[in-house]
Amino acid sequence: MKKILLTVALAVTMVRSFADEGMWLPLLLGQQVYNDMVKRGLKLTKEQLYSVNKASIKDAIIIFGGFCTGEIVSSEGLIFTNHHCGYDATANASTVEHNYLKNGFWSKSKQEEIPSAGLYAEFLTKIEDVTAEVLDSAKGLSGLDRVSKVTAVTAAINKRYSDEATSTIARVSSLFKGNQYLVFVYRRYSDIRLAGVPPESIGKYGGDTDNWEWPRHTGDFSIFRVYMSKDGKPAEYSPENIPLKPKYFLPVSIKGIKDGDYAMIYGYPGGTNRYETSYGIKQKIDIDNPTLVKLRDMRLKYMFEQMKNDPAIKLQLAADYASIANYWKFFDGESKQLVKYNVYDQKKAAEAKFQTWANGKPEYENIFKDWGTAYDQWRPFSKHRMYINEGIFGSPLLAYAASLQQVENAIVKKGSSADIKKALDATREARTELLKSENKVSDQNIVAAVLKMYYTDIDKAQHPIGFYDAIKSNYGDLSDEATYKKYAASIFANTMILDNAKWDAFAANPDATVLQADPAYAVASAFLKNWQGKFLQNYQQFTLKNNEFGRLYLKGIRQMDTAKAKKMYPDATFTMRVSFGNVKSYAPRDAVKYDYVTTMKGILEKYQPGDYEFDLPEKLLELARKKDFGQYIDKQRNDLVVGFITTNDITGGNSGSPVIDGSGNLIGLAFDGNYEALSHKISFDPVYNRTICVDVRYVLWCIDKLGGATNLINELKLVKL
């Protein structure tokens, strides 16, 4: 702890700037923040929240798979996380005959648990401040020189703190837009096994209709277990491995909750941009978000058309569809809330205040003038970039085809046969995965649609030269949808990527002319090279300037008002944070008030037999109608509580995070935000912000009553009084 320098104090001795705003570093909670937590209902000491020398709550919180949060809930390494966090693993374990997505899976013994290749759990072991080392190395540097130096120094720090032999991994995180640097050190365990998951009709109940909405009735949980070698070390999967003996695990409370109860959420929020400028807000509202939503809407439409009538296709596309759909709705809501709450005007007012202070200070006085120029220079190309990422390479076939550029480069540069083989080998596994997941009908429709949308929406001066002229000459009128359908059909019928015989012939004798003539590669290459050759440099220059101005702006803000600076908190960076608040009902609009919990009664009210989003397993209906809720019943309501809401500050990456009461017991799992506050990545709303959580009593009821996996219940330390 001695290495944690004074620079950290600014980030962690903060008082909260709004009602429940803030994602705090739990290891260094300032006394003011801790006192506030106690006033709100916390009954634990600082050392129980985070300790370097003793087991504490932080030791039960894991990075799950590199994209979610999980928590250890038993002395045998049992993990709770969200259903959508375990979705890929469940889909990969499923077949049409054993469809765990559709029917659920409950292991009745450890021997039945299913290995999940590629999943891992990372436990935080320590954090140290390396700000001085990084910033000293970058003194006097700016632009690309500064970025290159900081990148090199942070890479060296990561290497110094990492140790492959002990599965120790270090990652330096930049806080306050490059004004502070901490190194986070983790121990990674790679033998993770699926222990239980409810049917998708429970884990995704409500589907896209209810996504980001309250009231919510989704059983968004899945259960895994982390294993270690017999000598207690991280290890790859082996039947000889044994369940992890964790330093700490969370007790599970079935006492129930009340409106106003203290709630604390630990986890790994992925990213916020609370210090975004008015320029960035305008860019999001006008161009980035609407373009992304439009393109994802198109992709989802064609995927859903194939999924809805064929269980095998639904299973094939399920994980990709869920991933695309989740943030399709988010970015639509984000734009609407940014406008509704006048965030642009708020940012302009803050910037005007900063400018008044900055006048006469050479380091700061021209920031916004130069920043505005940078945005003006970038804006004409920004929609094009969205179309490349979310449109052209939103097609799985074209995205894979683009990766073959490295093969072309190796051939054209007359590299050795070993170089060419290495390039081909790098794409071989990805092709195998493509063939497994590729649904030709939906992807072909996506390609046809996006090529027409690009032609219509992107400035003709930015098009690949000659590309659309060739389509017109060979397939017809460029304003006619049928033209693009014929062209897409030809691509899919003739590409070697989807034809094993043609691919094997090419792989045996790699030839640049053959690759360049392949219709899928020709399309992908035309757009990729056009982007790389003419416009990528614009984006790189803009990103460099945007980051540099952001760093200087935050540096200036902290100097402008040192008292206010102490109330600032760093943006989320997928590093361990804790937020706190209360269970709380809310009124989103006139004459409407939302209760703080949802119940089984609401599940049954939404039930629609055979519906894609609101169907239910027969066994759940039978148990629910009999009110067979066992020890998990909420006696006050004489019903089973399914979900609840809190005022906690979270974002993506917090999926699966434990919701913890004032005594340190698990009461639920965070899994979503509410639509009325979807501007939260940029602007936290102190009135309407809510975190949507699945109640742990519903989780346990599903495991016990629905799944019959009492063996898993028996592992838990249940708190009943």
Disulfide bonds with the S-S distance in Angstrom:
Cys68-Cys85 2.12
